[in-house]
Amino acid sequence: MSIKQYISETKSEMKHVSWPTRKQTIVYTTLVIVVSIVVALYVSGLDTIFTGLFKSLILR
């Protein structure tokens, strides 16, 4: 397969892609950021709890 053929087929396939609207992109991006923050806070909370347990139980 030549590079020209590859680029031609890629352009052809890109015409079949269903691109999200601007509003959908903003909503999905916001959702990803919010979920990432929530997960980070959850993991941070677990880390704090387990660090406290480790210090109180093992490092007496």
DSSP file (Angstrom, degrees, kcal/mol; ACC not computed):
  #  RESIDUE AA STRUCTURE BP1 BP2  ACC     N-H-->O    O-->H-N    N-H-->O    O-->H-N    TCO  KAPPA ALPHA  PHI   PSI    X-CA   Y-CA   Z-CA
    1    1 A M              0   0    0      0, 0.0     2,-0.1     0, 0.0     3,-0.0   0.000 360.0 360.0 360.0 128.7    0.0    0.0    0.0
    2    2 A S     >  -     0   0    0      1,-0.1     4,-2.3     4,-0.0     5,-0.1  -0.402 360.0-115.2 -83.8 163.2    1.4    3.3   -1.0
    3    3 A I  H  > S+     0   0    0      1,-0.2     4,-2.6     2,-0.2     5,-0.2   0.898 116.4  54.1 -64.9 -40.1    1.4    6.4    1.1
    4    4 A K  H  > S+     0   0    0      1,-0.2     4,-2.4     2,-0.2    -1,-0.2   0.922 110.0  46.6 -59.7 -44.3   -0.9    8.2   -1.4
    5    5 A Q  H  > S+     0   0    0      2,-0.2     4,-2.7     1,-0.2     5,-0.2   0.904 111.4  52.1 -65.6 -41.3   -3.4    5.3   -1.3
    6    6 A Y  H  X S+     0   0    0     -4,-2.3     4,-2.3     2,-0.2    -2,-0.2   0.933 111.7  45.7 -60.5 -47.1   -3.3    5.3    2.5
    7    7 A I  H  X S+     0   0    0     -4,-2.6     4,-2.5     1,-0.2    -2,-0.2   0.903 112.6  51.5 -64.4 -41.2   -4.0    9.0    2.8
    8    8 A S  H  X S+     0   0    0     -4,-2.4     4,-2.0    -5,-0.2    -2,-0.2   0.922 112.1  45.5 -61.5 -45.2   -6.8    8.8    0.2
    9    9 A E  H  X S+     0   0    0     -4,-2.7     4,-2.3     2,-0.2    -1,-0.2   0.866 111.4  53.3 -67.7 -35.6   -8.5    5.9    2.1
   10   10 A T  H  X S+     0   0    0     -4,-2.3     4,-2.3    -5,-0.2    -2,-0.2   0.934 108.8  48.6 -64.9 -45.3   -8.1    7.8    5.4
   11   11 A K  H  X S+     0   0    0     -4,-2.5     4,-0.9     1,-0.2    -2,-0.2   0.902 111.2  51.7 -59.8 -40.7   -9.8   10.9    4.0
   12   12 A S  H >< S+     0   0    0     -4,-2.0     3,-0.6     1,-0.2     4,-0.4   0.911 111.0  46.6 -62.8 -43.4  -12.6    8.7    2.6
   13   13 A E  H >< S+     0   0    0     -4,-2.3     3,-1.5     1,-0.2     4,-0.4   0.852 103.9  62.1 -68.8 -34.3  -13.1    7.0    6.0
   14   14 A M  H >< S+     0   0    0     -4,-2.3     3,-0.7     1,-0.3    -1,-0.2   0.764  94.7  62.8 -64.8 -23.7  -13.0   10.4    7.9
   15   15 A K  T << S+     0   0    0     -4,-0.9    -1,-0.3    -3,-0.6    -2,-0.2   0.722 100.5  53.7 -71.2 -20.2  -16.1   11.4    5.9
   16   16 A H  T <  S+     0   0    0     -3,-1.5    -1,-0.2    -4,-0.4    -2,-0.2   0.536  84.0 109.5 -90.4  -8.2  -18.0    8.6    7.5
   17   17 A V    <   -     0   0    0     -3,-0.7     2,-1.0    -4,-0.4    -3,-0.0  -0.474  67.2-136.8 -72.8 136.7  -17.2    9.6   11.1
   18   18 A S        -     0   0    0     -2,-0.2    -1,-0.1     0, 0.0    -2,-0.1  -0.816  25.5-156.9 -94.2  99.5  -20.0   11.1   13.1
   19   19 A W        -     0   0    0     -2,-1.0     2,-0.1     1,-0.1     0, 0.0  -0.521  16.3-115.0 -79.9 142.3  -18.4   14.1   14.8
   20   20 A P        -     0   0    0      0, 0.0    -1,-0.1     0, 0.0     2,-0.0  -0.368  31.8-108.9 -71.8 155.5  -19.9   15.4   18.0
   21   21 A T     >  -     0   0    0      1,-0.1     4,-2.4    -2,-0.1     5,-0.2  -0.292  31.5-103.8 -75.0 168.9  -21.4   18.9   18.1
   22   22 A R  H  > S+     0   0    0      1,-0.2     4,-2.2     2,-0.2     5,-0.2   0.910 123.4  51.2 -59.8 -42.3  -19.7   21.7   19.9
   23   23 A K  H  > S+     0   0    0      1,-0.2     4,-2.5     2,-0.2    -1,-0.2   0.917 109.8  48.9 -63.2 -44.0  -22.3   21.4   22.7
   24   24 A Q  H  > S+     0   0    0      1,-0.2     4,-2.9     2,-0.2     5,-0.2   0.902 110.1  52.2 -61.9 -41.1  -21.7   17.7   23.1
   25   25 A T  H  X S+     0   0    0     -4,-2.4     4,-2.4     2,-0.2    -1,-0.2   0.915 110.9  46.8 -62.0 -43.3  -17.9   18.2   23.2
   26   26 A I  H  X S+     0   0    0     -4,-2.2     4,-2.4     2,-0.2    -2,-0.2   0.919 114.1  47.7 -64.7 -43.6  -18.3   20.8   26.0
   27   27 A V  H  X S+     0   0    0     -4,-2.5     4,-2.4     2,-0.2    -2,-0.2   0.934 114.4  45.5 -63.5 -46.8  -20.6   18.5   28.0
   28   28 A Y  H  X S+     0   0    0     -4,-2.9     4,-2.3     2,-0.2    -1,-0.2   0.891 113.2  49.8 -66.2 -39.2  -18.4   15.5   27.6
   29   29 A T  H  X S+     0   0    0     -4,-2.4     4,-2.3    -5,-0.2    -1,-0.2   0.923 111.9  48.2 -64.6 -43.9  -15.2   17.4   28.4
   30   30 A T  H  X S+     0   0    0     -4,-2.4     4,-2.7     1,-0.2    -2,-0.2   0.912 110.9  51.7 -61.8 -42.5  -16.9   18.9   31.5
   31   31 A L  H  X S+     0   0    0     -4,-2.4     4,-2.7     1,-0.2     5,-0.2   0.911 109.3  49.4 -61.1 -43.6  -18.1   15.4   32.5
   32   32 A V  H  X S+     0   0    0     -4,-2.3     4,-2.3     2,-0.2    -1,-0.2   0.912 112.2  48.1 -63.1 -42.5  -14.6   14.0   32.2
   33   33 A I  H  X S+     0   0    0     -4,-2.3     4,-2.2     2,-0.2    -2,-0.2   0.929 113.5  46.8 -64.5 -45.1  -13.1   16.8   34.3
   34   34 A V  H  X S+     0   0    0     -4,-2.7     4,-2.5     2,-0.2    -2,-0.2   0.929 113.7  47.3 -63.9 -45.9  -15.7   16.4   37.0
   35   35 A V  H  X S+     0   0    0     -4,-2.7     4,-2.6     1,-0.2     5,-0.2   0.897 111.1  52.6 -63.2 -39.5  -15.4   12.6   37.2
   36   36 A S  H  X S+     0   0    0     -4,-2.3     4,-2.3    -5,-0.2    -1,-0.2   0.905 110.5  47.3 -62.3 -41.6  -11.6   12.9   37.3
   37   37 A I  H  X S+     0   0    0     -4,-2.2     4,-2.5     2,-0.2    -2,-0.2   0.918 112.2  49.8 -66.0 -43.3  -11.8   15.4   40.2
   38   38 A V  H  X S+     0   0    0     -4,-2.5     4,-2.4     2,-0.2    -2,-0.2   0.924 112.6  46.7 -61.7 -45.1  -14.3   13.1   42.1
   39   39 A V  H  X S+     0   0    0     -4,-2.6     4,-2.8     2,-0.2     5,-0.2   0.907 111.6  51.8 -64.6 -41.2  -12.1   10.1   41.6
   40   40 A A  H  X S+     0   0    0     -4,-2.3     4,-2.4    -5,-0.2    -2,-0.2   0.909 111.3  47.1 -61.9 -42.3   -9.0   12.0   42.7
   41   41 A L  H  X S+     0   0    0     -4,-2.5     4,-2.5     2,-0.2    -2,-0.2   0.898 112.4  50.4 -65.5 -40.3  -10.7   13.2   45.9
   42   42 A Y  H  X S+     0   0    0     -4,-2.4     4,-2.4     2,-0.2    -2,-0.2   0.937 113.3  44.4 -62.2 -48.4  -11.9    9.6   46.5
   43   43 A V  H  X S+     0   0    0     -4,-2.8     4,-2.5     1,-0.2    -2,-0.2   0.890 113.0  52.1 -65.7 -38.9   -8.4    8.1   46.1
   44   44 A S  H  X S+     0   0    0     -4,-2.4     4,-2.4    -5,-0.2    -1,-0.2   0.909 109.5  49.9 -62.9 -41.9   -7.0   10.9   48.2
   45   45 A G  H  X S+     0   0    0     -4,-2.5     4,-2.5     2,-0.2    -2,-0.2   0.921 111.2  48.2 -62.7 -44.3   -9.5   10.2   51.0
   46   46 A L  H  X S+     0   0    0     -4,-2.4     4,-2.9     1,-0.2     5,-0.3   0.907 110.7  52.2 -62.0 -40.8   -8.6    6.5   50.9
   47   47 A D  H  X S+     0   0    0     -4,-2.5     4,-2.2     1,-0.2    -2,-0.2   0.914 110.1  48.2 -61.4 -43.1   -4.9    7.4   51.0
   48   48 A T  H  X S+     0   0    0     -4,-2.4     4,-2.2     2,-0.2    -2,-0.2   0.920 113.3  47.6 -63.7 -44.0   -5.4    9.6   54.0
   49   49 A I  H  X S+     0   0    0     -4,-2.5     4,-2.5     1,-0.2    -2,-0.2   0.945 114.7  44.6 -63.1 -49.0   -7.5    6.9   55.8
   50   50 A F  H  X S+     0   0    0     -4,-2.9     4,-2.5     1,-0.2    -1,-0.2   0.839 111.6  53.3 -69.0 -31.4   -5.0    4.1   55.1
   51   51 A T  H  X S+     0   0    0     -4,-2.2     4,-2.5    -5,-0.3    -1,-0.2   0.923 110.6  47.7 -65.5 -43.3   -2.0    6.3   56.1
   52   52 A G  H  X S+     0   0    0     -4,-2.2     4,-2.4     2,-0.2    -2,-0.2   0.913 113.3  47.5 -63.4 -42.7   -3.7    7.1   59.4
   53   53 A L  H  X S+     0   0    0     -4,-2.5     4,-2.8     2,-0.2     5,-0.5   0.918 111.9  50.6 -63.5 -42.8   -4.5    3.4   60.0
   54   54 A F  H  X>S+     0   0    0     -4,-2.5     4,-1.9     1,-0.2     5,-1.2   0.928 112.8  45.7 -60.7 -45.8   -0.9    2.4   59.1
   55   55 A K  H  <5S+     0   0    0     -4,-2.5     4,-0.3     1,-0.2    -1,-0.2   0.894 117.9  42.8 -65.4 -39.8    0.5    5.0   61.4
   56   56 A S  H  <5S+     0   0    0     -4,-2.4    -2,-0.2    -5,-0.2    -1,-0.2   0.837 124.3  32.3 -79.1 -32.5   -1.8    4.1   64.3
   57   57 A L  H  <5S+     0   0    0     -4,-2.8     3,-0.3    -5,-0.2    -3,-0.2   0.864 130.0  25.9 -93.3 -39.7   -1.7    0.3   64.0
   58   58 A I  T  <5S+     0   0    0     -4,-1.9    -3,-0.2    -5,-0.5    -2,-0.1   0.820 118.9  50.4 -98.2 -34.9    1.8   -0.5   62.8
   59   59 A L      <       0   0    0     -5,-1.2    -1,-0.2    -4,-0.3    -2,-0.1  -0.106 360.0 360.0 -99.8  37.5    4.0    2.4   63.9
   60   60 A R              0   0    0     -3,-0.3    -1,-0.2    -4,-0.0    -4,-0.1   0.508 360.0 360.0 -64.4 360.0    2.9    2.4   67.6
